[in-house]
Amino acid sequence: MLELAEHLQAVRPLVDEFARAHGFELVDPRSLGRYPRIRIARADQPQIWFELWMGLDEHGRRYERFRRD
C-alpha cells in the first residue's frame, strides 16, 4: 500500500488546487480508515465530496499492492 500512498501524494497538488478553486477542504485521511485515499468535501447543501481511492479486485478484496499501470 506504500506505493498507492506515494501515488496519491504525487497527485495531491492537483487535488489541492481544485479544492482551493472550488471551496473544498481536505478531509483528514486518518478518519477514513487504513486504506490510502484522498477525500475533499464541501459542507454546502447538498454536501458534496470527491474521493480518490482504488477499487476492489475481481474477488471483491482490497488491493494490497499498487502499480502505476
Secondary structure, 3 states (H helix, E strand, C coil): CHHHHHHHHHHHHHHHHHHHHHCCEECCHHHHCCCCCEEEEECCCCCEEEEECCCECCCCCECCCCCCC
